[in-house]
Amino acid sequence: MSDSAGEATADLLKEMVGELRQLRQRVEQLETENATLSKAVDDPETLMKKAGWLKAVTPLPDEVYDPLNREAGDAPSFVSGFGTEMLNKGMDELKEWQQMENSMPSHTSPSSIKYR
């Protein structure tokens, strides 16, 4: 009976050692993943790359064309791709839209039901 008890104890110890090895491997794997994630949090660019996002760089405020020329002075530092014709044409279209909107009947008139 002592032989079977000794064998059972040995089997139990072997099983426990196997379980401990598996747990140790899982802990090491989790520690590695944790280190990777903490690096990603420290560097958001890496985190975004892993999520599938692409990096985009926007121009600095000095490099952006301001159509209203606020504080630009006499000599603009940036030449726009739009000519003044394009800006004037856009303003003309805006005025046309405003005129059409103003010509619409008001809400109080009976004919407004047809349009709105």
ABEGO torsion letter per residue (X at the ends): XAAAAAAAAAAAAAAAAAAAAAAAAAAAAAAAAAAAAAAAAABAAAAAAAAGBBBBBBBBAAABBBAAGBGAEABBABBBABBAAAAAAAAAAAAAAAAAAAABBBAABAAAAAAX
